[in-house]
Amino acid sequence: MREYVKTRAFLHDFGIYIYKVIYMYVKKWHIAGFIFILVFGVFLHFAYDLSGQSEIVGYFSAVNESIWEHLKLVFWPAFLFSFIEYFFYGKKEVDFFCVKMCAVFSSLLWIVVAFYTYSGVMGFNIFAVDIFIFISSVFICQYVSSKLLQKETLADASDNLRSFVVLLLFVLCFIIWTKNPPDLGIFWG
């Protein structure tokens, strides 16, 4: 009986150790992702003009000062970094794309809500606040992703596939609505 208790205690401690190692590994990826999304997002803000207003570059970067176009500054780097993560550790996660979809959607929602709330109350935009919203949206994206990946499985394989399809729908929306934006305030620059 005593050996059983020792073995069980060892397995419990070993399980906690493995969890901490995996947690630190995932945490490092999310810190790297924060930096990547931030730097690449800033680059995308200027990429359209730097490219001589190339149509192809316009699909991935802000072509005007609308909120919709600024959502690309978080979406595309997060989308790209998600694929990098997928090949390093995401394949092992049954709900990887579900987590990433929730994280990206949370950050995009934050941008829209925060911008329209503060600019609606103030009646004008403040550049420093816009920068803060961008940085905090990147943080939210990585924080939500990190926390959801720490939980037990969020979804099954079919939910993961549906989440991937939703991310692809975002891709289509960003591409189509760059050239043909609907007549809504979020698209006005």
BELMO-V740317 format. One record per residue. N is the residue number from 0. RES is the residue in one small letter. PSI is psi in whole degrees, 0 to 359 (none if undefined). Layout:
# BELMO-V740317
<<N & RES & PSI> <N & RES & PSI>>
This chain:
# BELMO-V740317
<<0 & m & 319> <1 & r & 320> <2 & e & 322> <3 & y & 315> <4 & v & 317> <5 & k & 317> <6 & t & 316> <7 & r & 318> <8 & a & 318> <9 & f & 313> <10 & l & 321> <11 & h & 311> <12 & d & 321> <13 & f & 320> <14 & g & 317> <15 & i & 319> <16 & y & 312> <17 & i & 317> <18 & y & 316> <19 & k & 321> <20 & v & 313> <21 & i & 317> <22 & y & 315> <23 & m & 323> <24 & y & 311> <25 & v & 320> <26 & k & 317> <27 & k & 321> <28 & w & 323> <29 & h & 327> <30 & i & 315> <31 & a & 320> <32 & g & 319> <33 & f & 312> <34 & i & 314> <35 & f & 310> <36 & i & 319> <37 & l & 308> <38 & v & 313> <39 & f & 324> <40 & g & 318> <41 & v & 317> <42 & f & 316> <43 & l & 335> <44 & h & 327> <45 & f & 352> <46 & a & 322> <47 & y & 312> <48 & d & 322> <49 & l & 332> <50 & s & 5> <51 & g & 29> <52 & q & 46> <53 & s & 134> <54 & e & 319> <55 & i & 314> <56 & v & 326> <57 & g & 332> <58 & y & 335> <59 & f & 349> <60 & s & 171> <61 & a & 122> <62 & v & 349> <63 & n & 187> <64 & e & 19> <65 & s & 158> <66 & i & 318> <67 & w & 314> <68 & e & 328> <69 & h & 342> <70 & l & 331> <71 & k & 330> <72 & l & 339> <73 & v & 317> <74 & f & 304> <75 & w & 313> <76 & p & 321> <77 & a & 320> <78 & f & 313> <79 & l & 314> <80 & f & 329> <81 & s & 322> <82 & f & 323> <83 & i & 313> <84 & e & 320> <85 & y & 317> <86 & f & 340> <87 & f & 319> <88 & y & 345> <89 & g & 334> <90 & k & 332> <91 & k & 346> <92 & e & 118> <93 & v & 329> <94 & d & 25> <95 & f & 308> <96 & f & 332> <97 & c & 316> <98 & v & 313> <99 & k & 322> <100 & m & 316> <101 & c & 318> <102 & a & 313> <103 & v & 315> <104 & f & 320> <105 & s & 317> <106 & s & 320> <107 & l & 319> <108 & l & 318> <109 & w & 316> <110 & i & 311> <111 & v & 310> <112 & v & 313> <113 & a & 315> <114 & f & 309> <115 & y & 331> <116 & t & 306> <117 & y & 318> <118 & s & 331> <119 & g & 320> <120 & v & 315> <121 & m & 327> <122 & g & 1> <123 & f & 169> <124 & n & 148> <125 & i & 121> <126 & f & 316> <127 & a & 323> <128 & v & 320> <129 & d & 319> <130 & i & 316> <131 & f & 317> <132 & i & 318> <133 & f & 310> <134 & i & 316> <135 & s & 329> <136 & s & 323> <137 & v & 318> <138 & f & 314> <139 & i & 316> <140 & c & 310> <141 & q & 326> <142 & y & 311> <143 & v & 315> <144 & s & 313> <145 & s & 313> <146 & k & 319> <147 & l & 327> <148 & l & 338> <149 & q & 338> <150 & k & 165> <151 & e & 170> <152 & t & 127> <153 & l & 327> <154 & a & 168> <155 & d & 184> <156 & a & 323> <157 & s & 322> <158 & d & 323> <159 & n & 318> <160 & l & 316> <161 & r & 322> <162 & s & 321> <163 & f & 320> <164 & v & 320> <165 & v & 318> <166 & l & 320> <167 & l & 327> <168 & l & 321> <169 & f & 316> <170 & v & 311> <171 & l & 317> <172 & c & 316> <173 & f & 322> <174 & i & 309> <175 & i & 315> <176 & w & 357> <177 & t & 316> <178 & k & 324> <179 & n & 70> <180 & p & 142> <181 & p & 161> <182 & d & 69> <183 & l & 152> <184 & g & 326> <185 & i & 339> <186 & f & 355> <187 & w & 133> <188 & g & none>>
